[in-house]
Amino acid sequence: MTVTLNPDVHEAGTARRAKRSGHERAQGRAAAILLAPWLIGVVGITAGPLLYSLVISFTKYSVITSPEWIGFDNYVEALGDDRLHKALQVTFIYALVGVPAQLVFALLLAVVLNRTLRGTQIYRSIYYLPSLLGGSVAISLLWRQVFGGSGLVNTVLGHVGIEGPGWLTDPDLALFTLILLHVWTFGSPMVIFAAALKQVPEHLYEAAKVDGCGPLRQFRSITLPLLTPIIFFNLVLQLIGAFQSFTQARIMTDGNGGPADSTLLITLYLYQQAFTSFRMGYASAIAWILVLIVGAISALLFITQRRWVFYDD
């Protein structure tokens, strides 16, 4: 059987396809125009400098002279750099102590603020402020004054007959002071925890109450398991942020990582190599070592999360 197509129908279909194709091209051009600023930013501000730093990490480069290719010499030097090893040790202590303490404090405060109380929204806003200001130079200067030899903390201790220590001059306490400042910036994870607590089904708590479970048992058996995805999310973000901390150590220790390198974070050591010693090639190598360390820690967290993170399915 032979089917004869109506010429008018065929021309109408062709016109619709041409119109649709033209509309799709117009949408593509509009999308390209809207994405152009972002693409320019990614290539020019992020990807470009990132790749350039990788290249100069294999060079001897002092900014005022042309880069000289030296291969893996910067990375070999890093293996035997005692100050770099000290910076890594300090940074690991800072991150592995400060981040869990910050998350525990943020979660407990989120649980308290999750209750229906008058003015809860105001309290949440107030508690979030440290996260906005904690990384600023002004707060670091204020924190330095508070924990100075004659600062607020030692003044209060003196009124109760206790001689305050040198919080920023004692090698055993200086890093603790930085960690305390990091814990104080708990606002961001607290807000995320508070939002997650609202998603926990209320009927689970009601069933637990019927079974005679108290508040602590409800928190351990219901709240914590359901919050593990959010705990994992906050843990990854805050660990990455902790390894990138710089301003606090730079301002509170006059930029030298003292006393006795007890607050020498790896970002501060990187800064010293780049802008004090003008060893941009070696500083870039340190930066890529930091990238590899953070990537390895993140990968380890993603591998182990299946053992302790519980999802709805």
Beta strands, then each sheet from edge to edge (+ up, - down):
strand 1: 59-60
strand 2: 68-69
sheet 1: 1+ 2-
end
